[in-house]
């Protein structure tokens, strides 16, 4: 179960969304974009570690390696 501070945060966020229908979208969009950027940066670092590309393929269950060529490409421009 989440702690009290999490519940309080959710309550405050819900109140903010209700009272500021035009303002919350910008904050939410910036948050989501930051999460996507952090994921991309992590994958970039991971693929450059020993066995990193294989871990990405296994974790995301990638079957079509050609379809993910940019993600899986290493510095020599070769796929795995």
mmCIF file of the N, C-alpha and C atoms, coordinates in Angstrom:
data_MODEL
# 
_entry.id   MODEL 
# 
loop_
_atom_site.group_PDB 
_atom_site.id 
_atom_site.type_symbol 
_atom_site.label_atom_id 
_atom_site.label_alt_id 
_atom_site.label_comp_id 
_atom_site.label_asym_id 
_atom_site.label_entity_id 
_atom_site.label_seq_id 
_atom_site.pdbx_PDB_ins_code 
_atom_site.Cartn_x 
_atom_site.Cartn_y 
_atom_site.Cartn_z 
_atom_site.occupancy 
_atom_site.B_iso_or_equiv 
_atom_site.pdbx_formal_charge 
_atom_site.auth_seq_id 
_atom_site.auth_comp_id 
_atom_site.auth_asym_id 
_atom_site.auth_atom_id 
_atom_site.pdbx_PDB_model_num 
ATOM 1   N N  . UNK A 1 1  ? 0.838   -1.169  0.000   1.00 0.00 ? 1  UNK A N  1 
ATOM 2   C CA . UNK A 1 1  ? 0.000   0.000   0.000   1.00 0.00 ? 1  UNK A CA 1 
ATOM 3   C C  . UNK A 1 1  ? 0.893   1.244   0.000   1.00 0.00 ? 1  UNK A C  1 
ATOM 4   N N  . UNK A 1 2  ? 0.474   2.259   -0.728  1.00 0.00 ? 2  UNK A N  1 
ATOM 5   C CA . UNK A 1 2  ? 1.224   3.512   -0.787  1.00 0.00 ? 2  UNK A CA 1 
ATOM 6   C C  . UNK A 1 2  ? 1.121   4.252   0.540   1.00 0.00 ? 2  UNK A C  1 
ATOM 7   N N  . UNK A 1 3  ? 2.091   5.089   0.790   1.00 0.00 ? 3  UNK A N  1 
ATOM 8   C CA . UNK A 1 3  ? 2.065   5.847   2.038   1.00 0.00 ? 3  UNK A CA 1 
ATOM 9   C C  . UNK A 1 3  ? 1.147   7.078   1.921   1.00 0.00 ? 3  UNK A C  1 
ATOM 10  N N  . UNK A 1 4  ? 0.986   7.750   3.014   1.00 0.00 ? 4  UNK A N  1 
ATOM 11  C CA . UNK A 1 4  ? 0.067   8.882   3.110   1.00 0.00 ? 4  UNK A CA 1 
ATOM 12  C C  . UNK A 1 4  ? 0.472   10.023  2.170   1.00 0.00 ? 4  UNK A C  1 
ATOM 13  N N  . UNK A 1 5  ? 1.772   10.245  2.013   1.00 0.00 ? 5  UNK A N  1 
ATOM 14  C CA . UNK A 1 5  ? 2.212   11.351  1.166   1.00 0.00 ? 5  UNK A CA 1 
ATOM 15  C C  . UNK A 1 5  ? 1.812   11.136  -0.291  1.00 0.00 ? 5  UNK A C  1 
ATOM 16  N N  . UNK A 1 6  ? 1.816   9.883   -0.744  1.00 0.00 ? 6  UNK A N  1 
ATOM 17  C CA . UNK A 1 6  ? 1.395   9.600   -2.121  1.00 0.00 ? 6  UNK A CA 1 
ATOM 18  C C  . UNK A 1 6  ? -0.080  9.943   -2.292  1.00 0.00 ? 6  UNK A C  1 
ATOM 19  N N  . UNK A 1 7  ? -0.900  9.526   -1.364  1.00 0.00 ? 7  UNK A N  1 
ATOM 20  C CA . UNK A 1 7  ? -2.332  9.809   -1.428  1.00 0.00 ? 7  UNK A CA 1 
ATOM 21  C C  . UNK A 1 7  ? -2.577  11.309  -1.411  1.00 0.00 ? 7  UNK A C  1 
ATOM 22  N N  . UNK A 1 8  ? -1.836  12.021  -0.570  1.00 0.00 ? 8  UNK A N  1 
ATOM 23  C CA . UNK A 1 8  ? -1.980  13.478  -0.511  1.00 0.00 ? 8  UNK A CA 1 
ATOM 24  C C  . UNK A 1 8  ? -1.581  14.129  -1.829  1.00 0.00 ? 8  UNK A C  1 
ATOM 25  N N  . UNK A 1 9  ? -0.517  13.629  -2.446  1.00 0.00 ? 9  UNK A N  1 
ATOM 26  C CA . UNK A 1 9  ? -0.094  14.167  -3.737  1.00 0.00 ? 9  UNK A CA 1 
ATOM 27  C C  . UNK A 1 9  ? -1.170  13.943  -4.790  1.00 0.00 ? 9  UNK A C  1 
ATOM 28  N N  . UNK A 1 10 ? -1.721  12.739  -4.851  1.00 0.00 ? 10 UNK A N  1 
ATOM 29  C CA . UNK A 1 10 ? -2.768  12.435  -5.827  1.00 0.00 ? 10 UNK A CA 1 
ATOM 30  C C  . UNK A 1 10 ? -3.971  13.351  -5.610  1.00 0.00 ? 10 UNK A C  1 
ATOM 31  N N  . UNK A 1 11 ? -4.333  13.572  -4.375  1.00 0.00 ? 11 UNK A N  1 
ATOM 32  C CA . UNK A 1 11 ? -5.462  14.467  -4.069  1.00 0.00 ? 11 UNK A CA 1 
ATOM 33  C C  . UNK A 1 11 ? -5.160  15.901  -4.530  1.00 0.00 ? 11 UNK A C  1 
ATOM 34  N N  . UNK A 1 12 ? -3.937  16.380  -4.266  1.00 0.00 ? 12 UNK A N  1 
ATOM 35  C CA . UNK A 1 12 ? -3.567  17.737  -4.693  1.00 0.00 ? 12 UNK A CA 1 
ATOM 36  C C  . UNK A 1 12 ? -3.559  17.855  -6.212  1.00 0.00 ? 12 UNK A C  1 
ATOM 37  N N  . UNK A 1 13 ? -3.038  16.829  -6.898  1.00 0.00 ? 13 UNK A N  1 
ATOM 38  C CA . UNK A 1 13 ? -2.996  16.850  -8.361  1.00 0.00 ? 13 UNK A CA 1 
ATOM 39  C C  . UNK A 1 13 ? -4.415  16.847  -8.934  1.00 0.00 ? 13 UNK A C  1 
ATOM 40  N N  . UNK A 1 14 ? -5.293  16.019  -8.390  1.00 0.00 ? 14 UNK A N  1 
ATOM 41  C CA . UNK A 1 14 ? -6.679  15.976  -8.858  1.00 0.00 ? 14 UNK A CA 1 
ATOM 42  C C  . UNK A 1 14 ? -7.351  17.333  -8.677  1.00 0.00 ? 14 UNK A C  1 
ATOM 43  N N  . UNK A 1 15 ? -7.099  17.965  -7.566  1.00 0.00 ? 15 UNK A N  1 
ATOM 44  C CA . UNK A 1 15 ? -7.668  19.292  -7.301  1.00 0.00 ? 15 UNK A CA 1 
ATOM 45  C C  . UNK A 1 15 ? -7.118  20.311  -8.303  1.00 0.00 ? 15 UNK A C  1 
ATOM 46  N N  . UNK A 1 16 ? -5.819  20.249  -8.582  1.00 0.00 ? 16 UNK A N  1 
ATOM 47  C CA . UNK A 1 16 ? -5.195  21.158  -9.543  1.00 0.00 ? 16 UNK A CA 1 
ATOM 48  C C  . UNK A 1 16 ? -5.804  20.972  -10.930 1.00 0.00 ? 16 UNK A C  1 
ATOM 49  N N  . UNK A 1 17 ? -5.982  19.727  -11.354 1.00 0.00 ? 17 UNK A N  1 
ATOM 50  C CA . UNK A 1 17 ? -6.566  19.446  -12.672 1.00 0.00 ? 17 UNK A CA 1 
ATOM 51  C C  . UNK A 1 17 ? -7.993  19.996  -12.746 1.00 0.00 ? 17 UNK A C  1 
ATOM 52  N N  . UNK A 1 18 ? -8.769  19.784  -11.689 1.00 0.00 ? 18 UNK A N  1 
ATOM 53  C CA . UNK A 1 18 ? -10.149 20.286  -11.667 1.00 0.00 ? 18 UNK A CA 1 
ATOM 54  C C  . UNK A 1 18 ? -10.202 21.809  -11.746 1.00 0.00 ? 18 UNK A C  1 
ATOM 55  N N  . UNK A 1 19 ? -9.311  22.463  -11.034 1.00 0.00 ? 19 UNK A N  1 
ATOM 56  C CA . UNK A 1 19 ? -9.345  23.924  -10.945 1.00 0.00 ? 19 UNK A CA 1 
ATOM 57  C C  . UNK A 1 19 ? -8.552  24.643  -12.033 1.00 0.00 ? 19 UNK A C  1 
ATOM 58  N N  . UNK A 1 20 ? -7.726  23.931  -12.753 1.00 0.00 ? 20 UNK A N  1 
ATOM 59  C CA . UNK A 1 20 ? -6.872  24.550  -13.787 1.00 0.00 ? 20 UNK A CA 1 
ATOM 60  C C  . UNK A 1 20 ? -6.882  23.712  -15.061 1.00 0.00 ? 20 UNK A C  1 
ATOM 61  N N  . UNK A 1 21 ? -8.030  23.613  -15.721 1.00 0.00 ? 21 UNK A N  1 
ATOM 62  C CA . UNK A 1 21 ? -8.113  22.711  -16.876 1.00 0.00 ? 21 UNK A CA 1 
ATOM 63  C C  . UNK A 1 21 ? -7.158  23.070  -18.012 1.00 0.00 ? 21 UNK A C  1 
ATOM 64  N N  . UNK A 1 22 ? -6.739  24.329  -18.100 1.00 0.00 ? 22 UNK A N  1 
ATOM 65  C CA . UNK A 1 22 ? -5.828  24.716  -19.181 1.00 0.00 ? 22 UNK A CA 1 
ATOM 66  C C  . UNK A 1 22 ? -4.359  24.632  -18.792 1.00 0.00 ? 22 UNK A C  1 
ATOM 67  N N  . UNK A 1 23 ? -4.048  24.683  -17.508 1.00 0.00 ? 23 UNK A N  1 
ATOM 68  C CA . UNK A 1 23 ? -2.654  24.731  -17.064 1.00 0.00 ? 23 UNK A CA 1 
ATOM 69  C C  . UNK A 1 23 ? -2.018  23.365  -16.843 1.00 0.00 ? 23 UNK A C  1 
ATOM 70  N N  . UNK A 1 24 ? -2.785  22.369  -16.470 1.00 0.00 ? 24 UNK A N  1 
ATOM 71  C CA . UNK A 1 24 ? -2.193  21.093  -16.102 1.00 0.00 ? 24 UNK A CA 1 
ATOM 72  C C  . UNK A 1 24 ? -1.607  20.357  -17.300 1.00 0.00 ? 24 UNK A C  1 
ATOM 73  N N  . UNK A 1 25 ? -2.143  20.585  -18.494 1.00 0.00 ? 25 UNK A N  1 
ATOM 74  C CA . UNK A 1 25 ? -1.664  19.856  -19.682 1.00 0.00 ? 25 UNK A CA 1 
ATOM 75  C C  . UNK A 1 25 ? -0.192  20.126  -19.972 1.00 0.00 ? 25 UNK A C  1 
ATOM 76  N N  . UNK A 1 26 ? 0.228   21.387  -19.833 1.00 0.00 ? 26 UNK A N  1 
ATOM 77  C CA . UNK A 1 26 ? 1.631   21.731  -20.097 1.00 0.00 ? 26 UNK A CA 1 
ATOM 78  C C  . UNK A 1 26 ? 2.554   21.004  -19.115 1.00 0.00 ? 26 UNK A C  1 
ATOM 79  N N  . UNK A 1 27 ? 2.198   21.004  -17.857 1.00 0.00 ? 27 UNK A N  1 
ATOM 80  C CA . UNK A 1 27 ? 3.005   20.331  -16.832 1.00 0.00 ? 27 UNK A CA 1 
ATOM 81  C C  . UNK A 1 27 ? 3.069   18.830  -17.121 1.00 0.00 ? 27 UNK A C  1 
ATOM 82  N N  . UNK A 1 28 ? 1.925   18.247  -17.434 1.00 0.00 ? 28 UNK A N  1 
ATOM 83  C CA . UNK A 1 28 ? 1.854   16.813  -17.708 1.00 0.00 ? 28 UNK A CA 1 
ATOM 84  C C  . UNK A 1 28 ? 2.666   16.461  -18.953 1.00 0.00 ? 28 UNK A C  1 
ATOM 85  N N  . UNK A 1 29 ? 2.553   17.285  -19.998 1.00 0.00 ? 29 UNK A N  1 
ATOM 86  C CA . UNK A 1 29 ? 3.301   17.038  -21.239 1.00 0.00 ? 29 UNK A CA 1 
ATOM 87  C C  . UNK A 1 29 ? 4.809   17.088  -20.987 1.00 0.00 ? 29 UNK A C  1 
ATOM 88  N N  . UNK A 1 30 ? 5.258   18.077  -20.216 1.00 0.00 ? 30 UNK A N  1 
ATOM 89  C CA . UNK A 1 30 ? 6.687   18.173  -19.900 1.00 0.00 ? 30 UNK A CA 1 
ATOM 90  C C  . UNK A 1 30 ? 7.155   16.942  -19.124 1.00 0.00 ? 30 UNK A C  1 
ATOM 91  N N  . UNK A 1 31 ? 6.335   16.463  -18.212 1.00 0.00 ? 31 UNK A N  1 
ATOM 92  C CA . UNK A 1 31 ? 6.682   15.274  -17.430 1.00 0.00 ? 31 UNK A CA 1 
ATOM 93  C C  . UNK A 1 31 ? 6.812   14.049  -18.331 1.00 0.00 ? 31 UNK A C  1 
ATOM 94  N N  . UNK A 1 32 ? 5.814   13.832  -19.187 1.00 0.00 ? 32 UNK A N  1 
ATOM 95  C CA . UNK A 1 32 ? 5.839   12.670  -20.083 1.00 0.00 ? 32 UNK A CA 1 
ATOM 96  C C  . UNK A 1 32 ? 7.031   12.757  -21.032 1.00 0.00 ? 32 UNK A C  1 
ATOM 97  N N  . UNK A 1 33 ? 7.279   13.932  -21.598 1.00 0.00 ? 33 UNK A N  1 
ATOM 98  C CA . UNK A 1 33 ? 8.420   14.093  -22.496 1.00 0.00 ? 33 UNK A CA 1 
ATOM 99  C C  . UNK A 1 33 ? 9.741   13.808  -21.781 1.00 0.00 ? 33 UNK A C  1 
ATOM 100 N N  . UNK A 1 34 ? 9.856   14.215  -20.533 1.00 0.00 ? 34 UNK A N  1 
ATOM 101 C CA . UNK A 1 34 ? 11.067  13.938  -19.759 1.00 0.00 ? 34 UNK A CA 1 
ATOM 102 C C  . UNK A 1 34 ? 11.234  12.439  -19.533 1.00 0.00 ? 34 UNK A C  1 
ATOM 103 N N  . UNK A 1 35 ? 10.133  11.727  -19.285 1.00 0.00 ? 35 UNK A N  1 
ATOM 104 C CA . UNK A 1 35 ? 10.205  10.281  -19.091 1.00 0.00 ? 35 UNK A CA 1 
ATOM 105 C C  . UNK A 1 35 ? 10.666  9.579   -20.368 1.00 0.00 ? 35 UNK A C  1 
ATOM 106 N N  . UNK A 1 36 ? 10.145  10.014  -21.509 1.00 0.00 ? 36 UNK A N  1 
ATOM 107 C CA . UNK A 1 36 ? 10.543  9.423   -22.794 1.00 0.00 ? 36 UNK A CA 1 
ATOM 108 C C  . UNK A 1 36 ? 12.022  9.699   -23.067 1.00 0.00 ? 36 UNK A C  1 
ATOM 109 N N  . UNK A 1 37 ? 12.465  10.917  -22.809 1.00 0.00 ? 37 UNK A N  1 
ATOM 110 C CA . UNK A 1 37 ? 13.870  11.266  -23.019 1.00 0.00 ? 37 UNK A CA 1 
ATOM 111 C C  . UNK A 1 37 ? 14.785  10.429  -22.127 1.00 0.00 ? 37 UNK A C  1 
ATOM 112 N N  . UNK A 1 38 ? 14.425  10.278  -20.867 1.00 0.00 ? 38 UNK A N  1 
ATOM 113 C CA . UNK A 1 38 ? 15.247  9.473   -19.956 1.00 0.00 ? 38 UNK A CA 1 
ATOM 114 C C  . UNK A 1 38 ? 15.325  8.022   -20.420 1.00 0.00 ? 38 UNK A C  1 
ATOM 115 N N  . UNK A 1 39 ? 14.215  7.480   -20.950 1.00 0.00 ? 39 UNK A N  1 
ATOM 116 C CA . UNK A 1 39 ? 14.219  6.111   -21.456 1.00 0.00 ? 39 UNK A CA 1 
ATOM 117 C C  . UNK A 1 39 ? 15.151  5.985   -22.656 1.00 0.00 ? 39 UNK A C  1 
ATOM 118 N N  . UNK A 1 40 ? 15.078  6.936   -23.569 1.00 0.00 ? 40 UNK A N  1 
ATOM 119 C CA . UNK A 1 40 ? 15.952  6.905   -24.754 1.00 0.00 ? 40 UNK A CA 1 
ATOM 120 C C  . UNK A 1 40 ? 17.421  6.990   -24.354 1.00 0.00 ? 40 UNK A C  1 
ATOM 121 N N  . UNK A 1 41 ? 17.728  7.859   -23.391 1.00 0.00 ? 41 UNK A N  1 
ATOM 122 C CA . UNK A 1 41 ? 19.111  7.994   -22.936 1.00 0.00 ? 41 UNK A CA 1 
ATOM 123 C C  . UNK A 1 41 ? 19.596  6.712   -22.272 1.00 0.00 ? 41 UNK A C  1 
ATOM 124 N N  . UNK A 1 42 ? 18.737  6.082   -21.489 1.00 0.00 ? 42 UNK A N  1 
ATOM 125 C CA . UNK A 1 42 ? 19.093  4.825   -20.843 1.00 0.00 ? 42 UNK A CA 1 
ATOM 126 C C  . UNK A 1 42 ? 19.373  3.747   -21.878 1.00 0.00 ? 42 UNK A C  1 
ATOM 127 N N  . UNK A 1 43 ? 18.489  3.622   -22.878 1.00 0.00 ? 43 UNK A N  1 
ATOM 128 C CA . UNK A 1 43 ? 18.687  2.604   -23.915 1.00 0.00 ? 43 UNK A CA 1 
ATOM 129 C C  . UNK A 1 43 ? 19.976  2.846   -24.683 1.00 0.00 ? 43 UNK A C  1 
ATOM 130 N N  . UNK A 1 44 ? 20.296  4.109   -24.935 1.00 0.00 ? 44 UNK A N  1 
ATOM 131 C CA . UNK A 1 44 ? 21.543  4.440   -25.642 1.00 0.00 ? 44 UNK A CA 1 
ATOM 132 C C  . UNK A 1 44 ? 22.758  3.992   -24.829 1.00 0.00 ? 44 UNK A C  1 
ATOM 133 N N  . UNK A 1 45 ? 22.728  4.256   -23.515 1.00 0.00 ? 45 UNK A N  1 
ATOM 134 C CA . UNK A 1 45 ? 23.837  3.818   -22.660 1.00 0.00 ? 45 UNK A CA 1 
ATOM 135 C C  . UNK A 1 45 ? 23.890  2.296   -22.577 1.00 0.00 ? 45 UNK A C  1 
ATOM 136 N N  . UNK A 1 46 ? 22.728  1.660   -22.440 1.00 0.00 ? 46 UNK A N  1 
ATOM 137 C CA . UNK A 1 46 ? 22.670  0.205   -22.310 1.00 0.00 ? 46 UNK A CA 1 
ATOM 138 C C  . UNK A 1 46 ? 23.201  -0.497  -23.548 1.00 0.00 ? 46 UNK A C  1 
ATOM 139 N N  . UNK A 1 47 ? 22.836  -0.011  -24.723 1.00 0.00 ? 47 UNK A N  1 
ATOM 140 C CA . UNK A 1 47 ? 23.268  -0.707  -25.945 1.00 0.00 ? 47 UNK A CA 1 
ATOM 141 C C  . UNK A 1 47 ? 24.773  -0.630  -26.158 1.00 0.00 ? 47 UNK A C  1 
ATOM 142 N N  . UNK A 1 48 ? 25.432  0.310   -25.491 1.00 0.00 ? 48 UNK A N  1 
ATOM 143 C CA . UNK A 1 48 ? 26.885  0.428   -25.617 1.00 0.00 ? 48 UNK A CA 1 
ATOM 144 C C  . UNK A 1 48 ? 27.644  -0.351  -24.550 1.00 0.00 ? 48 UNK A C  1 
ATOM 145 N N  . UNK A 1 49 ? 26.944  -1.102  -23.719 1.00 0.00 ? 49 UNK A N  1 
ATOM 146 C CA . UNK A 1 49 ? 27.591  -1.954  -22.731 1.00 0.00 ? 49 UNK A CA 1 
ATOM 147 C C  . UNK A 1 49 ? 27.698  -3.366  -23.284 1.00 0.00 ? 49 UNK A C  1 
ATOM 148 N N  . UNK A 1 50 ? 28.606  -4.170  -22.757 1.00 0.00 ? 50 UNK A N  1 
ATOM 149 C CA . UNK A 1 50 ? 28.707  -5.552  -23.227 1.00 0.00 ? 50 UNK A CA 1 
ATOM 150 C C  . UNK A 1 50 ? 27.373  -6.288  -23.011 1.00 0.00 ? 50 UNK A C  1 
ATOM 151 N N  . UNK A 1 51 ? 26.840  -6.839  -24.084 1.00 0.00 ? 51 UNK A N  1 
ATOM 152 C CA . UNK A 1 51 ? 25.573  -7.569  -24.014 1.00 0.00 ? 51 UNK A CA 1 
ATOM 153 C C  . UNK A 1 51 ? 24.348  -6.679  -23.921 1.00 0.00 ? 51 UNK A C  1 
ATOM 154 N N  . UNK A 1 52 ? 24.541  -5.373  -24.032 1.00 0.00 ? 52 UNK A N  1 
ATOM 155 C CA . UNK A 1 52 ? 23.432  -4.436  -23.883 1.00 0.00 ? 52 UNK A CA 1 
ATOM 156 C C  . UNK A 1 52 ? 22.358  -4.582  -24.942 1.00 0.00 ? 52 UNK A C  1 
ATOM 157 N N  . UNK A 1 53 ? 22.780  -4.707  -26.189 1.00 0.00 ? 53 UNK A N  1 
ATOM 158 C CA . UNK A 1 53 ? 21.792  -4.857  -27.263 1.00 0.00 ? 53 UNK A CA 1 
ATOM 159 C C  . UNK A 1 53 ? 20.980  -6.122  -27.083 1.00 0.00 ? 53 UNK A C  1 
ATOM 160 N N  . UNK A 1 54 ? 21.627  -7.180  -26.655 1.00 0.00 ? 54 UNK A N  1 
ATOM 161 C CA . UNK A 1 54 ? 20.911  -8.434  -26.419 1.00 0.00 ? 54 UNK A CA 1 
ATOM 162 C C  . UNK A 1 54 ? 19.897  -8.277  -25.288 1.00 0.00 ? 54 UNK A C  1 
ATOM 163 N N  . UNK A 1 55 ? 20.253  -7.509  -24.253 1.00 0.00 ? 55 UNK A N  1 
ATOM 164 C CA . UNK A 1 55 ? 19.324  -7.261  -23.148 1.00 0.00 ? 55 UNK A CA 1 
ATOM 165 C C  . UNK A 1 55 ? 18.107  -6.477  -23.627 1.00 0.00 ? 55 UNK A C  1 
ATOM 166 N N  . UNK A 1 56 ? 18.330  -5.490  -24.502 1.00 0.00 ? 56 UNK A N  1 
ATOM 167 C CA . UNK A 1 56 ? 17.220  -4.714  -25.049 1.00 0.00 ? 56 UNK A CA 1 
ATOM 168 C C  . UNK A 1 56 ? 16.301  -5.614  -25.865 1.00 0.00 ? 56 UNK A C  1 
ATOM 169 N N  . UNK A 1 57 ? 16.882  -6.449  -26.719 1.00 0.00 ? 57 UNK A N  1 
ATOM 170 C CA . UNK A 1 57 ? 16.093  -7.354  -27.558 1.00 0.00 ? 57 UNK A CA 1 
ATOM 171 C C  . UNK A 1 57 ? 15.274  -8.301  -26.693 1.00 0.00 ? 57 UNK A C  1 
ATOM 172 N N  . UNK A 1 58 ? 15.882  -8.834  -25.668 1.00 0.00 ? 58 UNK A N  1 
ATOM 173 C CA . UNK A 1 58 ? 15.175  -9.764  -24.780 1.00 0.00 ? 58 UNK A CA 1 
ATOM 174 C C  . UNK A 1 58 ? 14.084  -9.059  -23.977 1.00 0.00 ? 58 UNK A C  1 
ATOM 175 N N  . UNK A 1 59 ? 14.398  -7.914  -23.414 1.00 0.00 ? 59 UNK A N  1 
ATOM 176 C CA . UNK A 1 59 ? 13.440  -7.197  -22.571 1.00 0.00 ? 59 UNK A CA 1 
ATOM 177 C C  . UNK A 1 59 ? 12.223  -6.745  -23.361 1.00 0.00 ? 59 UNK A C  1 
ATOM 178 N N  . UNK A 1 60 ? 12.452  -6.185  -24.543 1.00 0.00 ? 60 UNK A N  1 
ATOM 179 C CA . UNK A 1 60 ? 11.353  -5.680  -25.361 1.00 0.00 ? 60 UNK A CA 1 
ATOM 180 C C  . UNK A 1 60 ? 10.796  -6.745  -26.304 1.00 0.00 ? 60 UNK A C  1 
ATOM 181 N N  . UNK A 1 61 ? 11.364  -7.953  -26.239 1.00 0.00 ? 61 UNK A N  1 
ATOM 182 C CA . UNK A 1 61 ? 10.935  -9.078  -27.074 1.00 0.00 ? 61 UNK A CA 1 
ATOM 183 C C  . UNK A 1 61 ? 10.897  -8.689  -28.552 1.00 0.00 ? 61 UNK A C  1 
ATOM 184 N N  . UNK A 1 62 ? 12.001  -8.103  -29.021 1.00 0.00 ? 62 UNK A N  1 
ATOM 185 C CA . UNK A 1 62 ? 12.107  -7.639  -30.404 1.00 0.00 ? 62 UNK A CA 1 
ATOM 186 C C  . UNK A 1 62 ? 12.391  -8.833  -31.305 1.00 0.00 ? 62 UNK A C  1 
ATOM 187 N N  . UNK A 1 63 ? 11.536  -9.035  -32.271 1.00 0.00 ? 63 UNK A N  1 
ATOM 188 C CA . UNK A 1 63 ? 11.712  -10.129 -33.230 1.00 0.00 ? 63 UNK A CA 1 
ATOM 189 C C  . UNK A 1 63 ? 12.199  -9.593  -34.582 1.00 0.00 ? 63 UNK A C  1 
ATOM 190 N N  . UNK A 1 64 ? 11.763  -8.396  -34.960 1.00 0.00 ? 64 UNK A N  1 
ATOM 191 C CA . UNK A 1 64 ? 12.119  -7.790  -36.236 1.00 0.00 ? 64 UNK A CA 1 
ATOM 192 C C  . UNK A 1 64 ? 13.300  -6.848  -36.034 1.00 0.00 ? 64 UNK A C  1 
ATOM 193 N N  . UNK A 1 65 ? 14.499  -7.383  -36.110 1.00 0.00 ? 65 UNK A N  1 
ATOM 194 C CA . UNK A 1 65 ? 15.692  -6.566  -35.867 1.00 0.00 ? 65 UNK A CA 1 
ATOM 195 C C  . UNK A 1 65 ? 15.847  -5.460  -36.893 1.00 0.00 ? 65 UNK A C  1 
ATOM 196 N N  . UNK A 1 66 ? 15.440  -5.702  -38.136 1.00 0.00 ? 66 UNK A N  1 
ATOM 197 C CA . UNK A 1 66 ? 15.536  -4.669  -39.164 1.00 0.00 ? 66 UNK A CA 1 
ATOM 198 C C  . UNK A 1 66 ? 14.610  -3.495  -38.853 1.00 0.00 ? 66 UNK A C  1 
ATOM 199 N N  . UNK A 1 67 ? 13.485  -3.761  -38.221 1.00 0.00 ? 67 UNK A N  1 
ATOM 200 C CA . UNK A 1 67 ? 12.540  -2.704  -37.889 1.00 0.00 ? 67 UNK A CA 1 
ATOM 201 C C  . UNK A 1 67 ? 13.034  -1.794  -36.777 1.00 0.00 ? 67 UNK A C  1 
ATOM 202 N N  . UNK A 1 68 ? 14.009  -2.274  -36.013 1.00 0.00 ? 68 UNK A N  1 
ATOM 203 C CA . UNK A 1 68 ? 14.568  -1.496  -34.905 1.00 0.00 ? 68 UNK A CA 1 
ATOM 204 C C  . UNK A 1 68 ? 16.032  -1.188  -35.156 1.00 0.00 ? 68 UNK A C  1 
ATOM 205 N N  . UNK A 1 69 ? 16.383  -1.036  -36.420 1.00 0.00 ? 69 UNK A N  1 
ATOM 206 C CA . UNK A 1 69 ? 17.779  -0.856  -36.799 1.00 0.00 ? 69 UNK A CA 1 
ATOM 207 C C  . UNK A 1 69 ? 18.427  0.341   -36.096 1.00 0.00 ? 69 UNK A C  1 
ATOM 208 N N  . UNK A 1 70 ? 17.742  1.482   -36.052 1.00 0.00 ? 70 UNK A N  1 
ATOM 209 C CA . UNK A 1 70 ? 18.326  2.672   -35.440 1.00 0.00 ? 70 UNK A CA 1 
ATOM 210 C C  . UNK A 1 70 ? 18.580  2.458   -33.951 1.00 0.00 ? 70 UNK A C  1 
ATOM 211 N N  . UNK A 1 71 ? 17.649  1.809   -33.271 1.00 0.00 ? 71 UNK A N  1 
ATOM 212 C CA . UNK A 1 71 ? 17.798  1.554   -31.845 1.00 0.00 ? 71 UNK A CA 1 
ATOM 213 C C  . UNK A 1 71 ? 18.967  0.617   -31.572 1.00 0.00 ? 71 UNK A C  1 
ATOM 214 N N  . UNK A 1 72 ? 19.127  -0.391  -32.404 1.00 0.00 ? 72 UNK A N  1 
ATOM 215 C CA . UNK A 1 72 ? 20.102  -1.443  -32.138 1.00 0.00 ? 72 UNK A CA 1 
ATOM 216 C C  . UNK A 1 72 ? 21.456  -1.211  -32.791 1.00 0.00 ? 72 UNK A C  1 
ATOM 217 N N  . UNK A 1 73 ? 21.587  -0.188  -33.598 1.00 0.00 ? 73 UNK A N  1 
ATOM 218 C CA . UNK A 1 73 ? 22.831  0.069   -34.312 1.00 0.00 ? 73 UNK A CA 1 
ATOM 219 C C  . UNK A 1 73 ? 23.929  0.476   -33.328 1.00 0.00 ? 73 UNK A C  1 
ATOM 220 N N  . UNK A 1 74 ? 25.095  -0.103  -33.516 1.00 0.00 ? 74 UNK A N  1 
ATOM 221 C CA . UNK A 1 74 ? 26.220  0.313   -32.681 1.00 0.00 ? 74 UNK A CA 1 
ATOM 222 C C  . UNK A 1 74 ? 27.050  1.342   -33.442 1.00 0.00 ? 74 UNK A C  1 
ATOM 223 N N  . UNK A 1 75 ? 28.174  1.715   -32.905 1.00 0.00 ? 75 UNK A N  1 
ATOM 224 C CA . UNK A 1 75 ? 28.974  2.771   -33.517 1.00 0.00 ? 75 UNK A CA 1 
ATOM 225 C C  . UNK A 1 75 ? 29.443  2.438   -34.926 1.00 0.00 ? 75 UNK A C  1 
ATOM 226 N N  . UNK A 1 76 ? 29.598  1.159   -35.244 1.00 0.00 ? 76 UNK A N  1 
ATOM 227 C CA . UNK A 1 76 ? 30.066  0.781   -36.574 1.00 0.00 ? 76 UNK A CA 1 
ATOM 228 C C  . UNK A 1 76 ? 28.924  0.663   -37.576 1.00 0.00 ? 76 UNK A C  1 
ATOM 229 N N  . UNK A 1 77 ? 27.737  1.085   -37.190 1.00 0.00 ? 77 UNK A N  1 
ATOM 230 C CA . UNK A 1 77 ? 26.548  1.096   -38.050 1.00 0.00 ? 77 UNK A CA 1 
ATOM 231 C C  . UNK A 1 77 ? 26.061  -0.292  -38.417 1.00 0.00 ? 77 UNK A C  1 
ATOM 232 N N  . UNK A 1 78 ? 26.523  -1.316  -37.722 1.00 0.00 ? 78 UNK A N  1 
ATOM 233 C CA . UNK A 1 78 ? 26.062  -2.682  -37.948 1.00 0.00 ? 78 UNK A CA 1 
ATOM 234 C C  . UNK A 1 78 ? 25.037  -3.044  -36.893 1.00 0.00 ? 78 UNK A C  1 
ATOM 235 N N  . UNK A 1 79 ? 24.068  -3.854  -37.279 1.00 0.00 ? 79 UNK A N  1 
ATOM 236 C CA . UNK A 1 79 ? 23.107  -4.339  -36.315 1.00 0.00 ? 79 UNK A CA 1 
ATOM 237 C C  . UNK A 1 79 ? 23.685  -5.581  -35.664 1.00 0.00 ? 79 UNK A C  1 
ATOM 238 N N  . UNK A 1 80 ? 23.719  -5.571  -34.370 1.00 0.00 ? 80 UNK A N  1 
ATOM 239 C CA . UNK A 1 80 ? 24.191  -6.703  -33.569 1.00 0.00 ? 80 UNK A CA 1 
ATOM 240 C C  . UNK A 1 80 ? 25.127  -7.535  -34.295 1.00 0.00 ? 80 UNK A C  1 
# 
